Amino acid sequence: MRARLRDAVRRGSTRGDGELAGRVCSELSADLPDEDLGEHLYDVIDMYRMGSKPRCEEVEYLGMVREAIERIEDGD
């Protein structure tokens, strides 16, 4: 699963894809202002340590990051 997510985010080869990824990342950053998301969302998933947040926050946080990755992958 991680490889698929990583490849989806890296595919931003056209200007439109890059703009979409930038917009989605900006929206996610606005929703998660206290988080350091970095430049690539796949790094967020790869580097996240389970148990580092309370369970309910962890589920919501990871869900939001995965949703952002899926939006980029789907071109939404």
N, C-alpha and C positions, 0 to 999 in steps of 0.2 A: 504494500500500500504506500509506504513512504516513497519508494522510487517513482511511482505513478504521480504522486503529488509533486515531488521535486521536478519531474519532467514537465508537468503541466505548467508550473510557474516559470520554468526556464524557457518555455517555448515562445515567450514574448518577443518574437523576431521582427514583427512589423511594427511600424510606428503606432498604429491603432491598438495593437496588443499591448505595447508598452504603456500607452496612455491609459488603457483599461486597468492594467495591473497597478499603475500609480494611483488611479482614482479609488480602486477597491482598497488598497493599502492605506490611503489617506482616510477613508471612511472608517476602516477598522481602528486606526490610530485615534480617531475622534471618539469612538465608542470605548476604547481602552486607553485613556490618557495616562494612566499610571504605569503602563507596560512599555518596556523597551523592545519593540518588535523587530528592529533591525531592517535591513534592506530587502531580505528575501524571506517570504513566509515559510518556505520549507525548512529554513534554519530554525524557526520558532518551534516547529513540531519536532525536529531532530534533537534539539537541545533541551526541550522541556523535561523536567524531572518530575515524574508522578509523585504525588504526595506533598509537593511544595506549596500547595494552596489547600484551603479547606475543600472538601469533596464537592460541595455544590458550586463553588466558584471555579473549581478545576473543570468540571463538566461544561459549564457555560463558556469559559475561556477557550477551551480546546474546540468546542462546537463552533464558536465564532470564527476561529482561525480556519478550521476546515471548511466552513461555509464560504469564507473569502477565497480560499484556494479553488473551491468548486466554481465560484462565480467567474474567476479568471479562466479556468479550464473551459467552461461552457461559453465564454465570451459575452457574459451578461453585464 
